[in-house]
Amino acid sequence: MRISQLYMPTLPLLLGCLGQLLFLSGRPVAAVQAIDPIVLKVTSQLFVPSDYYIKGVIDDRTDRSPVAFLVPGANSGRQLETVDLEGGALKGLETYLFAVLPQNQKLKPIVVRIKDLKILEELKGEGKGLVAGEVFLDFSFELDRGDELVHLLDFQGGISYKRGIRQFYLIEPVLRRSINNSLTYFNDWIEKESKNEIKLLSDVQVRIRDYREDLGDDTVFYNPIRPLTWADFKGRPRFNNYAASIFASISYEGDSWIEDGEVIVDLVFKTYMLKSASWVRGTNNSYGLNHEQRHFDIAKIVMERLKERVQQLDLQPHNFDRKVSFHYLEAYREMNRLQEQYDRETAHGLNGPAQERWNQKIDEELRHFGLK
């Protein structure tokens, strides 16, 4: 509070030194020391990270108020004064981090997300000049992959402290130490996990294979040397006008592991039909079996197109599963559209010329994928 703002020539005014009382119009008002913004001091580099640098800071706090709620004086009671980092929480922390850690931009870029950063104080025994404070800190460390931020680690910590009523200079070192603790914790973690945490690796090797094992059960997996027979259609016929029906579909399984500092992604693609869900009404001929086989072929063609797309993807350790899943779902929709188009144009096999056109079209694509 500036004394000049209270000066009124027509009123009696007794000026005292800082910490004494000001009397205005005969009413006592406590003189409170103004608290300066908190400046995080940089004395030297904290350490030199070998695998990352701090690219920036995101202020993700729900409450964007100043970071500190401080006891301003011995007679302030429960009234606290709000004090922020110089330049605000985001700017103040970012300036400090850039100063205490080297900015080697050839390394992995890390973003620090502020979820909580707060100092709360309480006057202990009014008039005794003792203040108890506590630092609350909640940071999230994230890897900037360019297209998205990948969560790596959370740090929640803090420090309790006590100070004399006028010892505001003790607040900054406590806050700085808490911040340094978070940086040290993250640095120790990343040094330990740099070759074991998939999110931190950059190289991905994708291995793709088909599942063709015949276990003699309800499932027939697509194999170009094993065409369907009517014996594969074991389901109960439905009440409709069709002579036969096949349940053909696609799926995949994925696994991943780390091998010599590289992420190995093993994808197993499955094109299959279910015997119990596929049926034929009475006896049928080779023409009808060909129509059902072509449904199976269409599913396989869609799977081969999916495999080609996956091989062309730029997969990263943090997103390979999501990207493959997305393209699989697109392939599944494509399969359903083609199956419906095939039945519609061939009238479920009753239109002979259309059926022959589809036979040729399907055979041509099977040859393209080396399946015929």
PLY file of the C-alpha trace (Angstrom):
ply
format ascii 1.0
element vertex 372
property float x
property float y
property float z
element edge 371
property int vertex1
property int vertex2
end_header
0.00 0.00 0.00
1.44 3.37 -0.97
1.22 6.03 1.76
0.86 8.77 -0.86
-2.47 7.26 -1.91
-3.87 7.83 1.61
-2.60 11.41 2.11
-5.45 13.86 2.62
-4.39 17.36 3.82
-7.68 18.04 5.57
-7.35 14.99 7.86
-4.91 14.42 10.72
-2.25 11.94 9.68
0.51 10.39 11.73
3.23 8.82 9.63
5.22 6.03 11.17
7.86 3.63 9.98
6.92 0.36 8.23
5.30 -2.05 10.65
3.76 0.69 12.86
0.15 1.79 12.78
-1.31 4.53 10.62
-4.09 6.58 12.18
-6.58 7.96 9.71
-9.46 10.08 11.09
-8.77 8.58 14.50
-9.20 4.96 13.21
-6.21 2.56 13.42
-5.21 0.77 10.17
-2.48 -1.92 10.12
0.47 -1.08 7.90
1.09 -4.16 5.72
4.30 -4.84 3.87
3.77 -5.21 0.14
4.91 -8.62 -1.11
6.78 -8.67 -4.41
6.11 -11.26 -7.13
8.11 -14.46 -6.71
11.15 -14.69 -8.97
12.60 -18.20 -9.27
16.35 -17.73 -8.97
18.83 -19.43 -11.26
22.25 -19.99 -9.75
23.45 -22.78 -12.07
22.18 -25.54 -14.33
20.38 -28.22 -12.40
21.77 -31.08 -14.55
22.27 -31.90 -18.23
19.62 -34.29 -19.61
21.00 -36.85 -22.03
17.79 -37.75 -23.82
15.41 -34.76 -23.76
14.92 -31.03 -23.40
12.02 -28.96 -22.06
10.19 -27.54 -25.06
7.50 -25.64 -23.22
4.91 -25.39 -20.46
1.12 -25.66 -20.54
-0.95 -24.10 -17.76
-3.76 -26.61 -17.29
-4.86 -25.50 -13.82
-8.57 -25.30 -13.11
-7.92 -22.21 -10.97
-5.71 -19.69 -12.78
-5.38 -17.39 -9.76
-1.93 -16.36 -8.47
0.09 -19.29 -7.16
0.70 -18.05 -3.60
-1.69 -17.17 -0.78
0.58 -15.60 1.82
0.25 -14.18 5.32
1.10 -10.49 4.88
1.51 -9.47 8.51
1.28 -10.42 12.18
-2.19 -8.93 12.60
-3.69 -10.09 9.32
-5.63 -12.92 10.92
-6.97 -15.20 8.23
-6.68 -12.58 5.53
-4.11 -13.69 2.91
-2.45 -11.80 0.12
-2.26 -13.34 -3.36
1.18 -13.26 -4.97
2.11 -14.71 -8.36
5.31 -15.72 -10.06
6.83 -12.84 -11.94
5.10 -12.79 -15.31
2.50 -15.31 -14.16
2.69 -19.01 -13.40
3.27 -20.19 -16.97
5.83 -17.54 -17.91
7.63 -17.71 -14.58
7.99 -21.50 -14.63
8.91 -21.62 -18.31
11.61 -18.98 -17.85
13.07 -20.94 -14.95
13.03 -24.32 -16.72
14.68 -22.90 -19.84
17.42 -21.44 -17.66
18.25 -24.43 -15.43
18.12 -27.09 -18.17
20.00 -26.84 -21.48
17.93 -26.50 -24.67
19.38 -29.20 -26.92
16.69 -29.40 -29.58
18.23 -32.50 -31.14
16.83 -34.47 -28.22
13.25 -35.48 -27.39
10.97 -32.47 -26.77
9.19 -32.61 -23.41
6.25 -30.43 -22.41
5.46 -29.80 -18.74
1.75 -29.50 -18.00
0.86 -27.59 -14.81
-2.10 -29.26 -13.14
-1.54 -27.56 -9.79
0.98 -25.07 -8.46
0.06 -23.45 -5.19
1.46 -22.10 -1.92
-0.89 -21.83 1.05
0.09 -20.17 4.31
-1.48 -19.92 7.74
-0.72 -17.66 10.68
0.20 -19.77 13.71
-0.78 -18.05 16.92
-1.85 -14.56 16.04
0.71 -12.00 17.19
3.48 -14.59 17.66
5.05 -13.96 14.27
5.10 -17.57 13.05
3.77 -18.65 9.63
3.28 -22.23 8.43
3.19 -22.81 4.67
2.85 -25.67 2.23
3.73 -26.02 -1.44
1.39 -28.10 -3.62
2.75 -29.21 -6.97
1.21 -31.46 -9.64
3.03 -31.69 -12.98
2.51 -33.95 -15.99
5.47 -34.64 -18.29
4.53 -35.28 -21.92
6.46 -36.14 -25.06
5.75 -33.87 -28.03
5.39 -36.16 -31.05
4.47 -33.29 -33.37
0.91 -34.41 -34.02
0.08 -35.00 -30.36
1.38 -34.91 -26.81
2.05 -38.36 -25.34
1.69 -38.66 -21.58
4.78 -40.09 -19.89
4.75 -39.41 -16.17
2.95 -37.52 -13.40
4.63 -35.95 -10.41
2.73 -34.89 -7.31
4.71 -33.44 -4.45
5.24 -30.52 -2.17
7.10 -29.19 0.84
5.96 -27.89 4.20
7.84 -24.99 5.78
7.77 -22.43 8.54
8.97 -18.84 8.50
9.00 -15.73 10.55
6.34 -13.15 9.79
8.76 -10.95 7.81
10.84 -13.73 6.24
9.27 -13.63 2.79
12.67 -14.45 1.28
12.30 -18.06 2.51
9.33 -18.75 0.21
11.15 -18.75 -3.13
13.83 -21.36 -2.18
11.13 -23.73 -0.92
9.11 -23.42 -4.12
12.25 -23.77 -6.23
13.27 -26.91 -4.37
9.88 -28.48 -4.96
10.12 -27.73 -8.69
13.65 -29.12 -8.79
12.43 -32.29 -7.09
9.92 -32.82 -9.90
12.60 -32.33 -12.55
14.99 -34.72 -10.81
12.26 -37.33 -10.45
11.43 -37.14 -14.15
15.09 -37.19 -15.16
15.78 -40.30 -13.06
12.75 -42.03 -14.56
13.62 -41.23 -18.17
17.24 -42.35 -17.72
16.02 -45.65 -16.32
13.24 -46.22 -18.86
14.73 -44.68 -22.02
15.26 -48.10 -23.63
12.37 -49.94 -21.98
9.42 -47.59 -22.39
7.73 -47.99 -25.78
6.52 -44.37 -25.81
10.11 -43.11 -25.73
11.35 -45.16 -28.68
11.21 -43.89 -32.24
11.77 -46.91 -34.48
8.94 -49.34 -35.26
9.28 -52.54 -37.25
5.99 -54.04 -38.40
5.72 -57.76 -39.04
2.60 -58.91 -40.88
1.45 -62.49 -41.30
-1.70 -64.43 -42.12
-3.27 -66.97 -39.84
-4.07 -70.13 -41.81
-3.89 -72.90 -39.26
-6.71 -75.43 -39.63
-7.69 -76.73 -36.21
-10.61 -78.72 -37.55
-13.09 -76.76 -35.46
-15.87 -74.35 -36.37
-13.57 -71.85 -38.11
-12.12 -72.10 -41.60
-9.28 -69.63 -42.21
-8.76 -68.50 -45.78
-6.14 -70.50 -47.65
-5.81 -70.26 -51.46
-5.04 -73.98 -51.65
-8.04 -74.93 -49.55
-11.29 -73.85 -51.27
-14.63 -74.22 -49.55
-16.81 -77.30 -49.84
-20.46 -77.74 -49.04
-19.36 -79.74 -46.01
-18.20 -76.44 -44.47
-21.80 -75.18 -44.37
-23.12 -76.78 -41.18
-25.57 -74.18 -39.92
-29.36 -74.50 -39.85
-30.99 -72.94 -42.94
-32.86 -69.69 -42.34
-36.46 -69.03 -43.32
-35.84 -67.05 -46.51
-35.67 -67.56 -50.26
-31.89 -68.09 -50.47
-30.36 -71.46 -51.26
-27.25 -70.87 -49.16
-25.50 -68.30 -47.01
-21.93 -67.83 -45.75
-20.66 -66.00 -42.70
-17.29 -64.57 -43.83
-15.37 -61.90 -41.94
-11.98 -60.44 -41.07
-10.11 -59.71 -37.84
-6.60 -59.17 -36.58
-4.50 -59.60 -33.44
-1.52 -57.51 -32.48
1.38 -57.84 -30.10
4.41 -55.64 -29.47
7.73 -55.83 -27.67
11.10 -54.12 -27.59
14.04 -55.73 -29.33
17.48 -54.04 -29.51
15.99 -50.61 -28.84
13.31 -51.05 -31.53
9.58 -51.62 -31.16
8.50 -54.81 -32.89
4.82 -54.85 -33.85
3.55 -58.31 -34.77
0.21 -58.25 -36.61
-1.68 -61.44 -37.40
-4.49 -60.98 -39.95
-7.37 -63.43 -40.14
-9.87 -63.97 -42.94
-12.31 -66.67 -41.92
-15.74 -68.22 -42.21
-17.80 -69.86 -39.48
-19.28 -73.26 -40.30
-22.07 -73.04 -37.73
-23.23 -69.66 -39.10
-23.04 -70.73 -42.77
-25.70 -72.95 -44.29
-27.03 -74.57 -47.45
-30.60 -75.67 -48.10
-30.71 -79.30 -49.23
-28.29 -80.17 -52.02
-26.71 -77.54 -54.23
-24.36 -77.40 -57.19
-20.89 -76.07 -58.01
-22.36 -72.84 -59.39
-23.92 -72.03 -56.01
-20.73 -73.03 -54.17
-18.74 -70.68 -56.42
-21.05 -67.81 -55.48
-20.39 -68.43 -51.77
-16.64 -68.89 -52.36
-16.57 -65.46 -53.99
-17.98 -63.94 -50.79
-14.99 -65.50 -49.01
-12.65 -64.18 -51.72
-14.01 -60.64 -51.33
-13.26 -60.74 -47.60
-9.70 -61.86 -48.39
-9.20 -59.12 -51.00
-10.29 -56.47 -48.50
-7.84 -57.91 -45.98
-5.00 -57.75 -48.51
-5.82 -54.12 -49.23
-5.70 -53.45 -45.50
-2.28 -55.11 -45.22
-0.97 -52.89 -48.01
-2.25 -49.75 -46.25
-0.73 -50.81 -42.92
2.65 -51.41 -44.54
2.60 -47.85 -45.88
1.69 -46.22 -42.56
4.17 -44.12 -40.63
3.70 -45.92 -37.34
5.09 -44.50 -34.11
5.47 -46.34 -30.80
2.67 -44.33 -29.23
0.10 -44.64 -32.01
0.56 -47.88 -33.94
-2.34 -49.65 -32.23
-4.73 -46.74 -32.75
-3.78 -46.30 -36.40
-4.03 -49.99 -37.26
-7.40 -50.20 -35.46
-8.71 -47.23 -37.43
-7.75 -48.73 -40.80
-9.12 -52.12 -39.76
-12.52 -50.59 -39.03
-12.45 -48.82 -42.40
-11.63 -52.15 -44.07
-14.48 -53.85 -42.23
-16.93 -51.26 -43.55
-15.46 -51.64 -47.05
-15.96 -55.41 -46.87
-19.62 -55.02 -45.95
-20.19 -52.55 -48.80
-18.56 -54.85 -51.35
-20.48 -57.90 -50.14
-23.76 -56.03 -50.47
-22.79 -54.70 -53.91
-21.80 -58.20 -55.04
-25.13 -59.74 -53.99
-27.11 -56.82 -55.40
-25.47 -56.91 -58.84
-25.52 -60.70 -59.16
-29.03 -61.01 -57.66
-27.49 -63.39 -55.10
-26.02 -65.47 -57.93
-29.15 -65.68 -60.07
-27.80 -63.23 -62.68
-25.31 -65.43 -64.57
-23.58 -62.76 -66.72
-23.13 -60.47 -63.70
-21.78 -63.40 -61.72
-19.21 -64.09 -64.45
-18.11 -60.43 -64.45
-17.56 -60.58 -60.71
-15.70 -63.90 -61.07
-13.25 -62.26 -63.47
-12.90 -59.12 -61.36
-12.22 -61.12 -58.19
-9.76 -63.48 -59.91
-7.83 -60.51 -61.30
-7.40 -58.99 -57.84
-6.52 -62.35 -56.29
-3.74 -62.71 -58.89
-2.55 -59.20 -58.03
-2.03 -60.33 -54.44
-0.46 -63.64 -55.48
-3.39 -65.69 -54.28
-4.28 -67.34 -57.59
0 1
1 2
2 3
3 4
4 5
5 6
6 7
7 8
8 9
9 10
10 11
11 12
12 13
13 14
14 15
15 16
16 17
17 18
18 19
19 20
20 21
21 22
22 23
23 24
24 25
25 26
26 27
27 28
28 29
29 30
30 31
31 32
32 33
33 34
34 35
35 36
36 37
37 38
38 39
39 40
40 41
41 42
42 43
43 44
44 45
45 46
46 47
47 48
48 49
49 50
50 51
51 52
52 53
53 54
54 55
55 56
56 57
57 58
58 59
59 60
60 61
61 62
62 63
63 64
64 65
65 66
66 67
67 68
68 69
69 70
70 71
71 72
72 73
73 74
74 75
75 76
76 77
77 78
78 79
79 80
80 81
81 82
82 83
83 84
84 85
85 86
86 87
87 88
88 89
89 90
90 91
91 92
92 93
93 94
94 95
95 96
96 97
97 98
98 99
99 100
100 101
101 102
102 103
103 104
104 105
105 106
106 107
107 108
108 109
109 110
110 111
111 112
112 113
113 114
114 115
115 116
116 117
117 118
118 119
119 120
120 121
121 122
122 123
123 124
124 125
125 126
126 127
127 128
128 129
129 130
130 131
131 132
132 133
133 134
134 135
135 136
136 137
137 138
138 139
139 140
140 141
141 142
142 143
143 144
144 145
145 146
146 147
147 148
148 149
149 150
150 151
151 152
152 153
153 154
154 155
155 156
156 157
157 158
158 159
159 160
160 161
161 162
162 163
163 164
164 165
165 166
166 167
167 168
168 169
169 170
170 171
171 172
172 173
173 174
174 175
175 176
176 177
177 178
178 179
179 180
180 181
181 182
182 183
183 184
184 185
185 186
186 187
187 188
188 189
189 190
190 191
191 192
192 193
193 194
194 195
195 196
196 197
197 198
198 199
199 200
200 201
201 202
202 203
203 204
204 205
205 206
206 207
207 208
208 209
209 210
210 211
211 212
212 213
213 214
214 215
215 216
216 217
217 218
218 219
219 220
220 221
221 222
222 223
223 224
224 225
225 226
226 227
227 228
228 229
229 230
230 231
231 232
232 233
233 234
234 235
235 236
236 237
237 238
238 239
239 240
240 241
241 242
242 243
243 244
244 245
245 246
246 247
247 248
248 249
249 250
250 251
251 252
252 253
253 254
254 255
255 256
256 257
257 258
258 259
259 260
260 261
261 262
262 263
263 264
264 265
265 266
266 267
267 268
268 269
269 270
270 271
271 272
272 273
273 274
274 275
275 276
276 277
277 278
278 279
279 280
280 281
281 282
282 283
283 284
284 285
285 286
286 287
287 288
288 289
289 290
290 291
291 292
292 293
293 294
294 295
295 296
296 297
297 298
298 299
299 300
300 301
301 302
302 303
303 304
304 305
305 306
306 307
307 308
308 309
309 310
310 311
311 312
312 313
313 314
314 315
315 316
316 317
317 318
318 319
319 320
320 321
321 322
322 323
323 324
324 325
325 326
326 327
327 328
328 329
329 330
330 331
331 332
332 333
333 334
334 335
335 336
336 337
337 338
338 339
339 340
340 341
341 342
342 343
343 344
344 345
345 346
346 347
347 348
348 349
349 350
350 351
351 352
352 353
353 354
354 355
355 356
356 357
357 358
358 359
359 360
360 361
361 362
362 363
363 364
364 365
365 366
366 367
367 368
368 369
369 370
370 371
